[in-house]
Amino acid sequence: MGYEFRFGFRFRHSGFSNDPGEQLHQRWKWLKLPWSRPLSSHTVRFRNDLGEDSQRLQRRWPLSSEWDPNPMNLRKRAMKWLDKKAQSRAHSQNLIYMKHRKRVMKWLKQLDRKAVASRPSCTHSQNLIRSKTNIAGPSTQLEDDRSVHKRIKQGAEILNRTKDIVCLIISYPPMSLLNGESHKQNQYKWVGDILKINDVVKEMEAPSKKKEIDAFKLENRISTLMTRYMDEIEPLFPQVVIAKSFSGIDVERHGQIMPTPTRIYDLAVDFAIREILQHIEYPKIRKIGILGSHGETVISELWGELQECCIFDHVIDVDVSRCSTIEEIRFSIGRELFPSTSGEQKLDETLKGTNFFILLHEVGERVNLYDMGTNWWNSKKIQKIVYTTNSQNVDKVTAVGVEIRMENHLLSWELFCVNVGEVVHSSGIQRLAINVVEKCCGHLLAVVIMARALKEVNDVLIWEYASYTLGLQHRSQTKDRVLFNALAFIWGRLGSTNKYVQYCADMENWRQMEKLHLIDEWITSGLVGTFDEGEEIVGDLVNAFLLESFQYGDSDFVQMRREIHEELLNFLRFESCSPFLRLGGRGLTEPPKDEAWEKASEMHLMNNKLSELPMSPHSSQLKVLFLQFNHHLRAVPPIFFEGLPVLQILDLSYTRIRSLPQSLFKLFKLRIFFLRGCELLMELPSEVGKLGNLEVLDLEGTKIINLPIDVERLTKLKCLNMSFHGYRKNQSSTLIPRNVIRKLFQLKELSIDVNPDDERWNAIVEDIVKEVCSLKQLEALKVYLPQVALLDHFMRNGASSVYPLLVHFRFVVGSHHSRIISRLPHELAVKFELHARSLKYVNGEGIPSQIKEVLQHCTALFLDRHLTLTKLSEFGIGNMKKLEFCVLGECNKIETIVDKAENCKQQEDDGDFYGENILGSLQFLRLHYMKNLVSIWKGPVWRGCLSSLKSLTLHECPQLTTIFTLGLLENLNSLEELVAEWCPEINSIVTLEDPAEHKPFP
């Protein structure tokens, strides 16, 4: 009788959180401000009249204050009075409250005057500046002037960095779409006040000015501006954006920073240009510095934009990389402006009276541009200097109007990744995620809403539809099209929950709703039956970011952001006469009547029980038709599509159809066509070549016999997924015609799934691989390669690898026969396919150099039935540095995973040092049916080895007696799960010595 030994344990670090509001002080650790404390991503501050008073009291005089003058009694009276009034639901309309609010403010002013007399510099933001500089406040006149000036300069630096972030956020929607100019002017006035502070700080550096400038007054001005930011400007931003912007959370995957896709950097360039162009309207911002990679790209593309702009009299582009002084830069500008003469003398006079835009490339480390252009400025003209630099000199922070850090313009992508979760890393999804972020056009609210709606969604169609919806141009009169479309998308996914959203939108106090009161109203209206049900729904709406939650006192409140409320009302008005027909998941057995087809522009009929469709519905505006997961649907009428001339998206996935009607190939506007999972479909008609606008063709999971040559006419295809698992006696001798793949030059995603027993694939695979390698835009590839040598074609010119250019790849390498039943759990295959770059090596022999090469780029490895390998480390530890997920199955010769002696020999050969972090990225290790496995690790262990391992599963390893050595155990700080099944010889989890040698089975 078999013996099963199963155990498991889980633990987590108590301080760990995936919430973006909890992971702060990463990129801006120096920014020690109140809003950089940990915040829930669903939590916002209470910002009505009462909330502002209460928070201002708390902010000015923290409870943890080191001193307690008599005025604190006055503060306590104010706080007590405010808390008492807060008990009334109608406090904002309470006349008594409004009458006495002035009295509270008067108390505050009295408190400020008395406090200043007893402790001059006790404002919260100044205390925070001191905490950064570790210098005590100016309690006596004996304090060294140098220390005061240093603190002031550092305070100005913090203020300027905050200013830069504010300028960045107000260039993004929805901030850039605010009604009227009052909000924007208020923010720019605050920016202007900071620029004046910079002038004073700069003057302070002159010896003759030090005693003339009141340092205490200047420090208070800095503190006042920071307080004003917290009171007036910060509340306008979505709290989740504030938390993300000031935390600088890196997009991480399993503890490893995820590479930023090239298209996202292109977006960052566009957003940086948009910010610069927006600052043109504000005359006080004269100098704009660009710091970081892709800054030169911004300058180059900005030059092209300015050539079409009629505002400026002079647009000057100058390379100043060799200039070490301002005088040399002035000379270069003069030479560019007056090439035939020495123009430096004319420079001041010419530029002072004109609108100009000067682009300076690569300003050096030692050049301080503060005095640059002093004689040029004219408040009646539009005058800008934009430059790139790699310097992070503190002096330059205050020398510019705005500093643009390119890494900060990755905000929309990072915000999306933080909110959407792990699904963004899966193969095939990241490309679609980038599409969604691009369609959001930097709209931060839309980014968060879409990310929350797509969290853990693995269905490719839903992602395609999300991208399509965001790009729609609606006839509705809306000023915020992107947010409108985002709400339209999630509205269709809310199902029955949308009635609760509509209820909240219709409430008069939508800006502030006590949660208990809201749920009570739902119960009274019959929308919910119990409080727990209502609380769950509120939680769902908060998670969807349609509502935001916050606390005041002992009560929980929710609110709807003004921007969401406004566009939601627009959408509901549009929906009342909407041509969208959403009938998905209702168990329908009959299709809608002809009248419904005539009016609809979108029809959602998925997840029903339809067995037939109308013969020939007519609609001149139907663009989207979803019929997937109608498992009873066996045929589409021959003329069904003749009356649907503008159809653009069609999904027939997971139906029982056996053929495609001829009328389908008259849909000349069709862009996206899904046939995924149609297991009875064995033929793709040659007429498919008529669909010249097709961008996505998904045939994965079908039983297509061969690909027609007419597919070569689909030159707009960006995504092609094929599956060849069908068989006929008189089937074509060619699986994929030659040169078809080569002609699809716009392909970004290609998947070729074949039956490994099909000899037709073996005959053409080398030619197909060569054609695949010619596709310059390819980002994702899935393919089966029967011979290891075929990997040589992915090396360009024998040296430059194609692998780094692929965002996603999944290679199945090694000749094998298809298995009807696999011995390995199905969940392993699912988890394996979620990884961006994966290799499955089947029936391998030896250690081919091609496998080593591809391993260097893999995040997941599936070693299936390797015939000769005795230890995993034989592939080279240095080749597996990026490996996060590893499965070994039926590798009967393997005795250990890592042999340190073997690794030391490799390091000697390669010239590496001995203390290398071995498998430091590996998170999941699965070992199944390992006949001769006797140990996980042999030899000494250095710090960092297997330090990221979260889960280890052992299944049917009959020779294994112990799992970890004591030295290895010290590294397993991340381990959460350990499972051992059918391993009868295990007698301990940890051994003090290396396991004894075992004689392997024959």
FENGI-V962405 format. One record per backbone hydrogen bond with DSSP energy under -0.5 kcal/mol. CO is the residue of the C=O (numbers start at 1). NH is the residue of the N-H. E is the energy in kcal/mol with one decimal. If there is no record, write none. Layout:
BEGIN
CO&NH&E, CO&NH&E
END
This chain:
BEGIN
2&4&-0.5, 3&5&-0.5, 4&6&-0.6, 13&16&-1.5, 19&22&-1.6, 19&23&-0.8, 21&39&-2.8, 22&24&-1.1, 26&29&-0.6, 28&31&-1.6, 30&32&-1.7, 31&33&-1.7, 33&36&-2.2, 34&37&-1.4, 40&43&-1.7, 42&549&-2.1, 45&47&-0.6, 48&52&-2.3, 49&53&-1.9, 50&54&-2.5, 51&55&-2.8, 52&56&-2.4, 53&57&-2.1, 54&58&-2.2, 55&59&-3.0, 56&60&-2.5, 57&61&-2.1, 62&65&-1.8, 69&72&-2.0, 70&73&-2.3, 70&74&-0.6, 71&74&-0.5, 71&75&-1.7, 72&76&-2.6, 73&77&-2.0, 74&78&-2.1, 75&79&-2.8, 76&80&-2.6, 77&81&-2.2, 78&82&-2.5, 79&83&-2.5, 80&84&-1.8, 81&85&-2.0, 82&86&-1.6, 83&87&-0.5, 84&87&-1.2, 85&88&-1.4, 88&91&-1.2, 90&93&-1.4, 90&94&-0.6, 91&94&-0.9, 93&95&-0.5, 94&98&-2.3, 95&99&-2.4, 96&100&-2.2, 97&101&-1.2, 98&102&-0.6, 100&104&-1.6, 101&105&-2.0, 102&106&-2.3, 103&107&-2.3, 104&108&-2.1, 105&109&-2.2, 106&110&-2.4, 107&111&-2.8, 108&112&-2.8, 109&113&-2.4, 110&114&-2.3, 111&115&-2.5, 112&116&-2.8, 113&117&-1.6, 114&118&-1.5, 115&119&-3.5, 119&122&-0.6, 123&127&-2.2, 124&128&-2.0, 125&129&-1.9, 126&130&-2.5, 127&131&-2.1, 128&132&-1.3, 129&133&-2.1, 130&134&-2.3, 130&135&-0.8, 137&139&-2.4, 140&143&-1.1, 144&147&-0.7, 144&148&-1.6, 145&149&-2.7, 146&150&-2.1, 147&151&-2.4, 148&152&-2.5, 149&153&-2.3, 150&154&-2.2, 151&155&-2.4, 152&156&-2.5, 153&157&-1.8, 154&158&-2.2, 155&159&-2.4, 156&160&-2.4, 157&161&-2.4, 158&162&-2.3, 159&163&-2.2, 160&164&-2.3, 161&165&-1.9, 162&166&-2.5, 163&167&-2.7, 164&168&-1.9, 165&169&-2.6, 166&170&-2.5, 168&171&-1.0, 169&172&-1.6, 172&175&-0.7, 172&176&-1.6, 173&444&-2.5, 174&177&-1.7, 175&178&-1.2, 181&185&-3.0, 182&186&-2.3, 183&187&-2.2, 184&188&-2.7, 185&189&-2.3, 186&190&-1.7, 187&191&-2.0, 188&192&-2.6, 189&193&-2.1, 190&194&-1.6, 191&195&-2.0, 192&196&-1.7, 193&197&-1.8, 194&198&-2.1, 195&199&-1.5, 196&200&-1.9, 197&201&-2.8, 198&202&-2.4, 199&203&-2.2, 200&204&-2.1, 201&205&-0.6, 202&205&-1.0, 203&206&-1.7, 206&209&-1.6, 206&210&-1.0, 209&213&-1.6, 213&215&-1.1, 214&218&-2.3, 215&219&-2.5, 216&220&-2.1, 217&221&-1.9, 218&222&-2.0, 219&223&-2.1, 220&224&-2.7, 221&225&-2.3, 222&226&-1.9, 223&227&-2.4, 224&228&-2.7, 225&229&-2.0, 226&230&-2.1, 227&231&-2.2, 228&232&-2.9, 228&233&-0.8, 229&233&-1.2, 229&234&-2.9, 233&236&-1.6, 234&237&-1.8, 238&241&-0.8, 238&242&-2.1, 239&243&-2.7, 240&244&-1.8, 241&245&-3.2, 242&246&-2.4, 243&247&-0.5, 244&247&-0.5, 244&248&-2.0, 244&249&-0.6, 247&26&-1.5, 247&27&-1.9, 250&252&-0.7, 251&258&-2.4, 253&256&-2.5, 256&253&-3.0, 261&264&-0.8, 261&265&-1.3, 262&266&-1.9, 263&267&-1.7, 264&268&-2.4, 265&269&-2.0, 266&270&-1.9, 267&271&-2.7, 268&272&-2.3, 269&273&-2.2, 270&274&-2.2, 271&275&-2.2, 272&276&-2.2, 273&277&-2.6, 274&278&-1.9, 275&279&-1.8, 276&280&-0.7, 277&280&-0.5, 278&281&-1.2, 279&282&-1.3, 281&283&-0.7, 282&285&-1.1, 284&286&-1.1, 286&385&-2.9, 287&401&-1.7, 287&402&-1.8, 288&387&-2.2, 289&291&-0.5, 289&404&-3.9, 290&389&-2.1, 291&406&-2.6, 292&295&-1.2, 294&298&-1.7, 295&299&-2.0, 296&300&-2.4, 297&301&-2.5, 298&302&-2.6, 299&303&-2.1, 300&304&-1.3, 301&305&-1.8, 302&306&-2.5, 303&307&-1.3, 304&308&-0.6, 305&308&-1.0, 306&309&-1.3, 314&316&-0.5, 314&357&-2.3, 316&318&-0.5, 316&359&-3.6, 318&320&-0.7, 318&361&-2.6, 320&323&-1.6, 323&364&-0.5, 325&329&-1.5, 326&330&-2.8, 327&331&-2.2, 328&332&-2.0, 329&333&-2.4, 330&334&-2.7, 331&335&-2.3, 332&336&-1.7, 333&337&-2.3, 334&338&-3.0, 338&341&-0.8, 341&343&-1.2, 343&347&-1.1, 344&348&-0.6, 346&350&-2.6, 347&351&-2.6, 348&352&-2.0, 349&353&-0.8, 351&354&-1.5, 354&356&-0.6, 355&313&-2.3, 355&314&-1.7, 356&384&-2.0, 357&316&-2.3, 358&360&-0.6, 358&386&-3.1, 359&318&-3.1, 359&361&-0.5, 360&388&-1.9, 361&320&-1.8, 363&390&-0.5, 364&367&-0.7, 366&368&-0.6, 367&369&-0.6, 369&372&-1.2, 371&374&-1.5, 373&376&-1.9, 373&377&-1.1, 378&381&-2.3, 381&383&-0.8, 382&356&-1.0, 384&358&-2.6, 385&288&-2.8, 386&360&-2.8, 387&290&-2.6, 388&363&-3.1, 389&292&-0.8, 393&396&-0.9, 393&397&-0.7, 394&397&-1.1, 394&398&-0.8, 396&400&-0.8, 402&289&-2.3, 402&404&-0.5, 403&405&-0.7, 404&291&-3.0, 404&406&-0.6, 405&408&-1.6, 405&409&-0.7, 406&409&-1.1, 407&410&-1.3, 408&411&-1.2, 410&414&-2.6, 411&415&-3.1, 412&416&-1.9, 413&417&-2.6, 414&418&-2.5, 415&419&-1.5, 416&420&-2.4, 417&421&-1.6, 420&456&-1.0, 421&424&-1.4, 422&425&-2.2, 423&426&-1.4, 426&429&-1.5, 426&430&-1.3, 429&433&-2.6, 430&434&-2.5, 431&435&-1.7, 432&436&-2.1, 433&437&-2.4, 434&438&-2.7, 435&439&-2.3, 436&440&-1.3, 437&442&-0.8, 438&441&-1.3, 440&443&-2.4, 442&444&-0.8, 443&447&-2.4, 444&448&-2.0, 445&449&-2.6, 446&450&-2.8, 447&451&-2.3, 448&452&-2.6, 449&453&-2.0, 450&454&-1.8, 452&455&-0.7, 454&457&-2.1, 456&458&-0.6, 458&460&-0.6, 459&463&-1.4, 460&464&-2.4, 461&465&-2.9, 462&466&-2.2, 463&467&-2.1, 464&468&-2.3, 465&469&-2.9, 466&470&-2.1, 467&471&-1.0, 468&471&-0.6, 469&472&-1.5, 472&474&-0.7, 476&478&-1.5, 479&481&-0.6, 480&484&-2.2, 481&485&-2.6, 482&486&-2.3, 483&487&-2.4, 484&488&-2.0, 485&489&-2.1, 486&490&-2.2, 487&491&-2.0, 488&492&-1.2, 489&493&-0.7, 490&493&-0.5, 490&494&-1.2, 491&495&-0.7, 494&497&-1.7, 495&498&-1.4, 496&499&-1.1, 497&500&-1.4, 497&501&-1.3, 498&502&-2.3, 499&503&-1.7, 500&504&-2.1, 501&505&-2.3, 502&506&-1.7, 503&507&-0.7, 504&507&-0.8, 507&510&-0.9, 509&512&-1.8, 510&560&-1.9, 513&558&-3.2, 514&518&-2.6, 515&519&-2.6, 516&520&-2.2, 517&521&-2.0, 518&522&-2.0, 519&523&-2.4, 520&524&-2.4, 521&525&-2.2, 522&527&-2.4, 522&528&-0.9, 523&526&-1.1, 530&534&-1.8, 531&535&-2.8, 532&536&-2.0, 533&537&-1.8, 534&538&-2.3, 535&539&-2.1, 536&540&-2.0, 537&541&-2.3, 538&542&-2.3, 539&543&-2.5, 540&544&-1.7, 541&546&-1.9, 541&547&-1.5, 542&545&-1.3, 548&559&-2.3, 549&44&-1.3, 550&557&-3.2, 552&555&-2.0, 555&552&-2.3, 556&515&-2.5, 557&550&-2.3, 558&513&-3.2, 559&548&-2.9, 561&565&-2.8, 562&566&-2.6, 563&567&-2.1, 564&568&-2.4, 565&569&-2.1, 566&570&-1.7, 567&571&-2.5, 568&572&-2.7, 569&573&-2.2, 570&574&-2.2, 571&575&-3.3, 572&576&-1.6, 573&577&-0.6, 574&577&-0.8, 575&578&-1.7, 579&601&-2.2, 579&602&-1.2, 580&582&-0.6, 581&583&-0.8, 581&604&-3.0, 583&586&-0.9, 588&609&-2.4, 589&611&-0.7, 593&596&-0.7, 593&597&-1.3, 594&598&-1.8, 595&599&-1.2, 596&600&-1.2, 601&623&-3.2, 601&624&-1.4, 602&581&-2.8, 603&605&-0.7, 603&626&-2.4, 604&583&-2.5, 606&585&-2.5, 607&587&-0.7, 611&634&-0.7, 621&623&-0.5, 623&648&-2.6, 623&649&-2.5, 624&603&-2.3, 625&627&-0.6, 625&651&-1.8, 626&605&-2.4, 627&630&-0.7, 628&607&-2.1, 629&631&-0.9, 630&633&-1.9, 630&656&-0.5, 632&634&-0.7, 633&656&-2.3, 634&658&-0.8, 637&640&-1.7, 638&663&-1.2, 639&642&-1.2, 640&643&-0.5, 641&644&-1.6, 643&619&-2.8, 644&647&-1.3, 648&671&-2.7, 648&672&-2.4, 649&625&-2.3, 650&674&-2.3, 651&627&-2.3, 652&655&-0.7, 653&629&-2.0, 658&682&-0.7, 661&664&-1.3, 662&665&-1.2, 663&666&-1.5, 664&667&-1.7, 666&668&-1.9, 667&670&-1.8, 671&695&-3.1, 671&696&-2.2, 672&650&-2.4, 673&698&-2.1, 674&652&-2.7, 675&678&-1.5, 676&654&-2.2, 677&679&-1.6, 678&681&-1.5, 678&703&-0.6, 680&682&-0.6, 681&703&-2.1, 682&705&-2.1, 683&685&-0.6, 685&688&-1.6, 686&689&-1.7, 687&690&-2.3, 688&691&-1.7, 690&692&-2.2, 691&694&-1.8, 695&718&-3.1, 695&719&-2.1, 696&673&-2.4, 697&699&-0.6, 697&721&-2.2, 698&675&-2.6, 699&702&-1.7, 700&677&-2.5, 704&726&-0.9, 706&708&-0.5, 707&737&-0.6, 708&711&-1.7, 709&712&-1.8, 710&713&-2.0, 711&714&-2.2, 713&715&-1.8, 714&717&-1.7, 718&748&-2.9, 718&749&-2.1, 719&697&-2.3, 720&722&-0.5, 720&751&-2.3, 721&699&-3.2, 722&753&-2.4, 723&704&-0.8, 723&725&-0.6, 724&755&-1.4, 728&731&-1.0, 733&735&-0.5, 735&707&-2.7, 737&740&-1.2, 739&743&-1.1, 740&744&-0.6, 741&744&-1.2, 743&745&-1.6, 744&747&-1.7, 748&779&-2.8, 748&780&-2.1, 749&720&-2.2, 750&782&-2.1, 751&722&-3.1, 751&753&-0.5, 752&754&-0.6, 753&724&-3.2, 754&756&-0.5, 755&758&-2.3, 757&759&-0.8, 758&761&-1.0, 758&762&-0.9, 759&763&-1.4, 760&764&-0.9, 761&764&-0.7, 761&765&-2.0, 764&768&-2.3, 765&769&-2.5, 766&770&-1.9, 767&771&-1.9, 768&772&-2.5, 769&773&-2.2, 770&774&-0.5, 771&774&-0.9, 772&775&-1.7, 774&776&-0.9, 775&778&-0.8, 779&807&-1.1, 779&808&-2.5, 780&750&-2.2, 781&810&-2.2, 782&752&-2.8, 783&812&-2.0, 784&786&-0.5, 785&814&-2.3, 786&815&-0.9, 787&790&-1.2, 788&791&-2.1, 789&792&-1.8, 790&793&-1.3, 791&794&-1.6, 792&795&-1.7, 794&796&-0.6, 794&802&-2.8, 795&798&-1.0, 796&799&-2.1, 796&800&-2.0, 799&801&-0.5, 800&796&-3.9, 802&805&-1.5, 802&806&-0.7, 803&806&-1.5, 805&807&-0.6, 808&781&-1.4, 809&838&-2.7, 810&783&-1.9, 811&813&-0.6, 811&840&-3.1, 812&785&-3.3, 813&842&-3.1, 825&828&-0.9, 825&829&-0.9, 826&830&-1.8, 827&831&-2.5, 828&832&-2.5, 829&833&-2.1, 830&834&-0.7, 831&834&-0.6, 832&835&-1.3, 833&427&-0.7, 836&809&-2.0, 837&859&-3.1, 837&860&-1.7, 838&811&-2.1, 839&841&-0.6, 839&862&-2.7, 840&813&-3.3, 840&842&-0.6, 841&864&-2.6, 844&867&-2.9, 848&852&-1.6, 849&853&-2.1, 850&854&-2.1, 851&855&-2.1, 852&856&-1.0, 853&856&-0.7, 854&857&-1.5, 855&858&-1.0, 859&884&-2.6, 859&885&-1.8, 860&839&-1.8, 861&863&-0.5, 861&887&-2.7, 862&841&-2.4, 862&864&-0.8, 863&865&-0.6, 863&889&-2.6, 864&843&-2.2, 866&893&-0.5, 870&895&-3.2, 870&896&-1.4, 871&874&-1.5, 872&875&-2.0, 873&876&-1.7, 876&879&-1.3, 877&880&-1.7, 878&881&-0.6, 880&883&-0.9, 884&923&-2.6, 884&924&-2.2, 885&861&-2.4, 886&926&-2.7, 887&863&-3.0, 888&928&-2.9, 889&865&-3.1, 890&892&-1.2, 891&894&-1.2, 895&934&-2.8, 895&935&-1.5, 896&872&-0.9, 897&873&-1.7, 898&900&-0.6, 898&938&-2.3, 899&903&-2.1, 900&904&-2.6, 901&905&-1.8, 902&906&-2.0, 903&907&-2.3, 904&908&-2.1, 905&909&-2.1, 906&910&-2.3, 907&911&-1.4, 907&912&-1.8, 913&916&-0.5, 916&918&-1.0, 917&920&-0.7, 918&946&-1.9, 919&922&-0.7, 923&950&-2.8, 923&951&-2.2, 924&886&-2.4, 925&953&-2.4, 926&888&-2.7, 926&928&-0.5, 927&955&-2.8, 928&890&-2.3, 929&931&-1.0, 930&933&-0.9, 934&961&-0.6, 935&897&-0.6, 936&898&-1.7, 938&900&-2.9, 942&945&-1.9, 944&947&-1.8, 946&949&-1.2, 947&974&-0.5, 950&976&-3.1, 950&977&-2.3, 951&925&-2.3, 952&979&-2.6, 953&927&-2.7, 954&981&-3.0, 955&929&-2.6, 956&930&-0.6, 956&958&-0.5, 957&960&-1.3, 961&987&-2.7, 961&988&-1.3, 963&936&-0.5, 964&991&-2.5, 965&969&-2.1, 966&970&-1.1, 968&971&-1.7, 968&972&-0.5, 969&972&-1.2, 971&973&-1.8, 972&975&-0.7, 977&952&-2.1, 979&954&-2.9, 981&956&-3.2, 983&986&-1.5, 988&963&-0.7, 989&963&-0.6, 989&964&-3.4, 991&966&-1.5, 998&1000&-0.6
END
